[in-house]
Amino acid sequence: MSGTFDDLYVYEAVVRNRGFSAAARELGIAKSVVSRRVRHLEERLEVRLIERSSSRFEVSEIGRDVFEHAHAAKHELEEAGRAAARLAGEPRGLVRISVPPGGPANALSEALPGFLARHPKIRLQLIVSNRRSDLIEDRIDIAVRSRSDFSGDGDYVVKRLGSIRNGFVASPGLVAAGQRIERPEDLRPFGFLGRDEAHPEEVLTVLSPEGVEHRLRIEPRLASNSLPVLIEAALAGVGVAFLPDAVAAPFVAAGRLVRLLPAWQGPEAGFHIAFTSRRAMLPAVRLCVDLIFERLKHLTDR
């Protein structure tokens, strides 16, 4: 890269990422190149933009003004690129997708190689995380979400996939014939499989047949955010799993898993795709929305 605008582009990334190393990772260039670009910009403008040392990173007052102009220029350039892509019509460019781990991520990842083969000019970044992302702040084009509260999605377009309820399932061999099971606490002797791999305990929210919320604290024998891992463990009799009904249904139908306490289920959660706008949507983003819908709708109870 060369020229004043390129220096401004690098400087904008440094300030937005609050550091040279993070900016270098985002831009895919060496940290030394990033530092040199910022130094060239300071020399050209004859001002100090960033006060930097081993212990602090601080943008000067004039540096903040320069950043605002650089950020606006970068945004306009990106908008120009999107406009050109829309006019060109051929799906192309980078699409960033946020998806929760487990079944959604696995179902989508299986379809990506074929999708990219059909659309060689599209690039994808798949962010697999349970963290609730801000589409604008985190530069996310499409987010797959599951939640009962939609109050935070008012600024986005939402395409509904269906609804999800969790229920208890286990291997037939794990549950002894005639075992009395009337409440979730009665499942403790069989052990549990959990979804929170970051903590030794987790709390399951379950609704009683009367609709009363019940909180069950468990210490899972095995915890993973991967649904295939939990299904295999449940099939092997490792413990009782609390899985989405639509995910467990094929194994229940085949007799490989049995439902336990079917009248006790998790609260209904809406499963949906969120994106910023239908207007002026890039062809690549539209294709990805359609792909996600087709691949994930089977995970819901519809």
C-alpha positions as CSV (number, residue, x, y, z in Angstrom):
1,M,0.0,0.0,0.0
2,S,1.1,3.5,-0.6
3,G,-0.2,7.1,-0.4
4,T,-1.9,9.2,2.1
5,F,-5.3,7.5,1.8
6,D,-3.7,4.1,2.5
7,D,-2.0,5.6,5.6
8,L,-5.4,6.9,6.8
9,Y,-6.9,3.5,6.2
10,V,-4.3,1.8,8.4
11,Y,-4.6,4.6,11.0
12,E,-8.4,4.1,11.2
13,A,-7.9,0.4,11.9
14,V,-5.3,1.1,14.6
15,V,-7.6,3.6,16.5
16,R,-10.7,1.4,16.1
17,N,-8.9,-1.7,17.4
18,R,-7.1,0.3,20.1
19,G,-3.7,-1.1,19.2
20,F,-1.2,-1.9,16.4
21,S,-1.2,-5.7,16.9
22,A,-5.0,-6.0,16.6
23,A,-5.0,-3.7,13.5
24,A,-2.3,-5.8,11.9
25,R,-4.3,-9.0,12.4
26,E,-7.4,-7.4,10.9
27,L,-5.6,-6.0,7.9
28,G,-3.4,-9.1,7.4
29,I,-0.2,-7.2,7.3
30,A,2.9,-7.0,9.6
31,K,2.8,-4.9,12.8
32,S,5.9,-3.1,11.6
33,V,4.1,-2.1,8.4
34,V,1.2,-0.7,10.5
35,S,3.5,1.3,12.7
36,R,5.4,2.6,9.7
37,R,2.2,3.7,8.0
38,V,1.0,5.6,11.1
39,R,4.4,7.3,11.5
40,H,4.4,8.4,7.8
41,L,1.0,9.9,8.3
42,E,2.1,11.8,11.4
43,E,5.1,13.1,9.5
44,R,3.0,14.1,6.5
45,L,0.5,15.9,8.7
46,E,3.2,17.2,11.1
47,V,1.2,16.3,14.2
48,R,1.3,13.6,16.8
49,L,-1.7,11.4,16.4
50,I,-1.1,8.6,18.9
51,E,0.8,8.7,22.2
52,R,2.2,5.2,22.5
53,S,4.5,3.4,25.0
54,S,4.8,-0.1,26.3
55,S,2.1,0.6,29.0
56,R,-0.4,2.9,27.3
57,F,-2.2,3.7,24.0
58,E,-3.8,7.2,23.8
59,V,-5.1,9.1,20.8
60,S,-4.4,12.8,20.8
61,E,-7.1,15.3,20.4
62,I,-6.2,16.0,16.8
63,G,-5.8,12.3,16.4
64,R,-9.4,11.8,17.3
65,D,-10.5,14.4,14.7
66,V,-8.3,12.7,12.0
67,F,-9.9,9.3,13.0
68,E,-13.4,10.6,12.5
69,H,-12.6,11.8,9.0
70,A,-10.7,8.6,8.2
71,H,-13.6,6.5,9.5
72,A,-16.1,8.4,7.4
73,A,-13.9,8.1,4.3
74,K,-13.5,4.3,4.8
75,H,-17.3,4.0,5.2
76,E,-17.9,5.9,2.0
77,L,-15.4,3.7,0.1
78,E,-17.1,0.6,1.4
79,E,-20.5,1.9,0.4
80,A,-19.1,2.7,-3.1
81,G,-17.8,-0.9,-3.3
82,R,-21.2,-2.3,-2.3
83,A,-22.9,-0.1,-4.9
84,A,-20.5,-1.4,-7.6
85,A,-21.2,-5.0,-6.5
86,R,-24.9,-4.4,-6.7
87,L,-24.6,-3.0,-10.2
88,A,-22.4,-5.8,-11.2
89,G,-25.0,-8.3,-10.0
90,E,-22.7,-11.2,-9.5
91,P,-22.4,-12.4,-5.9
92,R,-19.1,-11.4,-4.6
93,G,-17.3,-10.0,-1.6
94,L,-16.9,-10.8,2.1
95,V,-19.9,-11.9,4.2
96,R,-19.5,-12.1,8.0
97,I,-21.9,-14.6,9.7
98,S,-22.4,-15.0,13.5
99,V,-23.9,-18.4,14.5
100,P,-24.2,-20.2,17.9
101,P,-22.2,-23.3,18.5
102,G,-23.6,-26.8,18.3
103,G,-26.3,-27.8,15.8
104,P,-26.6,-24.5,13.9
105,A,-22.8,-24.2,13.4
106,N,-22.5,-27.8,12.4
107,A,-25.4,-27.8,10.0
108,L,-24.2,-24.7,8.3
109,S,-20.6,-25.7,8.1
110,E,-21.5,-28.9,6.2
111,A,-23.0,-26.7,3.4
112,L,-20.2,-24.2,3.1
113,P,-17.8,-26.1,0.8
114,G,-20.4,-26.6,-1.9
115,F,-21.7,-23.1,-1.5
116,L,-18.3,-21.6,-2.0
117,A,-17.7,-23.9,-5.0
118,R,-20.8,-22.5,-6.6
119,H,-19.9,-18.9,-5.8
120,P,-16.1,-18.5,-6.2
121,K,-16.1,-14.8,-5.7
122,I,-17.8,-14.9,-2.3
123,R,-15.7,-15.0,0.9
124,L,-17.1,-16.0,4.2
125,Q,-16.1,-15.4,7.9
126,L,-18.1,-17.7,10.2
127,I,-18.0,-16.5,13.9
128,V,-19.1,-19.3,16.1
129,S,-20.1,-17.9,19.5
130,N,-22.9,-17.7,22.1
131,R,-22.1,-14.0,22.6
132,R,-24.8,-11.6,21.5
133,S,-23.2,-9.5,18.8
134,D,-24.0,-6.0,17.7
135,L,-24.4,-6.3,13.9
136,I,-23.2,-2.8,13.2
137,E,-20.5,-2.5,15.9
138,D,-19.1,-6.0,15.2
139,R,-19.5,-5.6,11.4
140,I,-21.7,-8.7,11.2
141,D,-23.8,-9.1,8.1
142,I,-26.0,-12.0,9.3
143,A,-26.6,-13.3,12.8
144,V,-28.3,-16.6,13.7
145,R,-30.0,-16.2,17.1
146,S,-32.2,-18.2,19.5
147,R,-33.9,-16.3,22.3
148,S,-37.3,-15.7,23.9
149,D,-36.8,-11.9,24.2
150,F,-36.7,-10.1,20.9
151,S,-36.6,-6.6,22.4
152,G,-33.0,-6.0,21.3
153,D,-33.6,-6.8,17.7
154,G,-35.9,-3.9,16.9
155,D,-33.2,-2.3,14.7
156,Y,-32.8,-5.4,12.5
157,V,-34.7,-7.3,9.9
158,V,-35.7,-10.7,11.4
159,K,-36.5,-13.8,9.3
160,R,-38.0,-16.5,11.5
161,L,-36.8,-20.0,11.3
162,G,-39.1,-21.5,13.9
163,S,-39.2,-22.2,17.6
164,I,-37.1,-24.4,19.8
165,R,-37.9,-26.2,23.0
166,N,-35.5,-28.4,25.0
167,G,-36.5,-31.7,26.5
168,F,-34.9,-34.5,28.5
169,V,-33.7,-37.6,26.5
170,A,-31.5,-40.6,27.4
171,S,-30.4,-43.9,26.1
172,P,-33.0,-46.7,26.8
173,G,-30.3,-48.7,28.4
174,L,-29.5,-45.9,30.9
175,V,-32.9,-45.7,32.4
176,A,-33.8,-48.8,34.4
177,A,-37.3,-50.3,33.7
178,G,-39.8,-49.3,36.4
179,Q,-37.6,-46.4,37.6
180,R,-39.9,-43.8,39.2
181,I,-39.4,-40.5,37.5
182,E,-41.8,-37.7,38.3
183,R,-39.7,-34.6,38.5
184,P,-36.4,-33.3,37.0
185,E,-34.7,-34.0,40.3
186,D,-35.4,-37.7,39.9
187,L,-33.0,-37.8,36.9
188,R,-29.9,-37.0,39.1
189,P,-29.0,-40.7,39.6
190,F,-28.4,-41.1,35.9
191,G,-26.1,-38.1,35.6
192,F,-26.4,-35.2,33.2
193,L,-24.9,-33.9,30.0
194,G,-24.5,-30.1,29.8
195,R,-24.1,-27.3,27.3
196,D,-21.9,-25.0,29.3
197,E,-18.3,-26.1,28.8
198,A,-16.9,-23.1,30.7
199,H,-18.3,-23.8,34.2
200,P,-18.5,-26.9,36.4
201,E,-22.2,-26.3,37.1
202,E,-25.1,-25.0,35.1
203,V,-28.8,-24.3,35.7
204,L,-31.5,-25.7,33.4
205,T,-34.7,-23.7,33.2
206,V,-37.7,-26.1,32.8
207,L,-41.4,-25.5,32.8
208,S,-43.6,-27.9,34.7
209,P,-46.8,-29.3,33.1
210,E,-48.7,-26.4,34.7
211,G,-46.3,-23.9,33.1
212,V,-44.4,-23.0,36.4
213,E,-40.7,-22.2,35.9
214,H,-38.4,-24.7,37.6
215,R,-34.6,-24.2,37.9
216,L,-32.5,-27.3,38.1
217,R,-28.9,-27.0,39.1
218,I,-26.7,-29.7,37.6
219,E,-23.1,-30.8,37.6
220,P,-22.7,-32.4,34.2
221,R,-20.6,-35.6,33.7
222,L,-19.8,-34.2,30.3
223,A,-20.3,-30.7,29.0
224,S,-19.9,-29.4,25.4
225,N,-21.3,-26.7,23.2
226,S,-21.4,-29.2,20.3
227,L,-24.8,-30.9,19.9
228,P,-23.2,-33.9,18.0
229,V,-20.9,-34.6,20.9
230,L,-23.8,-34.5,23.4
231,I,-26.0,-36.8,21.1
232,E,-23.2,-39.3,20.9
233,A,-22.7,-39.2,24.6
234,A,-26.5,-39.7,25.2
235,L,-26.6,-42.6,22.8
236,A,-23.7,-44.2,24.7
237,G,-25.5,-43.9,28.0
238,V,-23.2,-41.3,29.5
239,G,-26.1,-39.3,31.0
240,V,-29.3,-37.5,30.4
241,A,-29.3,-34.7,27.8
242,F,-31.5,-31.6,27.6
243,L,-31.7,-31.2,23.8
244,P,-33.9,-29.3,21.3
245,D,-36.9,-31.5,20.5
246,A,-36.3,-31.3,16.7
247,V,-32.7,-32.4,17.1
248,A,-33.6,-35.4,19.3
249,A,-36.6,-36.4,17.3
250,P,-34.9,-38.7,14.7
251,F,-33.1,-40.6,17.4
252,V,-36.3,-41.0,19.4
253,A,-38.2,-42.2,16.4
254,A,-35.5,-44.8,15.8
255,G,-35.7,-46.0,19.4
256,R,-32.1,-45.0,20.1
257,L,-33.2,-42.3,22.6
258,V,-36.2,-42.1,24.9
259,R,-37.9,-39.0,26.1
260,L,-38.0,-38.5,29.8
261,L,-40.6,-36.3,31.5
262,P,-42.1,-35.2,28.2
263,A,-44.5,-32.8,29.9
264,W,-41.5,-30.9,31.4
265,Q,-39.8,-28.8,28.7
266,G,-37.7,-25.7,28.4
267,P,-39.3,-22.3,27.6
268,E,-40.0,-21.7,23.9
269,A,-37.3,-19.8,22.2
270,G,-37.6,-18.1,18.8
271,F,-35.0,-19.2,16.3
272,H,-34.3,-16.5,13.7
273,I,-31.9,-14.8,11.3
274,A,-31.1,-11.1,11.9
275,F,-29.6,-8.7,9.4
276,T,-29.5,-5.0,9.0
277,S,-31.7,-4.2,6.0
278,R,-33.5,-5.7,3.0
279,R,-33.0,-2.5,1.0
280,A,-29.8,-2.5,-1.1
281,M,-28.8,-5.9,0.2
282,L,-25.7,-7.3,-1.5
283,P,-26.4,-10.4,-3.7
284,A,-23.8,-12.3,-1.6
285,V,-25.6,-11.5,1.6
286,R,-29.0,-12.4,0.2
287,L,-27.6,-15.8,-1.0
288,C,-26.2,-16.5,2.5
289,V,-29.5,-15.6,4.1
290,D,-31.3,-18.1,1.8
291,L,-28.6,-20.8,2.5
292,I,-28.9,-20.4,6.3
293,F,-32.7,-20.6,6.2
294,E,-32.7,-23.8,4.1
295,R,-30.0,-25.4,6.3
296,L,-31.3,-24.5,9.7
297,K,-35.0,-24.6,9.5
298,H,-35.0,-28.4,10.1
299,L,-33.5,-27.7,13.6
300,T,-36.8,-26.1,14.7
301,D,-40.3,-27.3,15.7
302,R,-41.7,-24.8,13.1
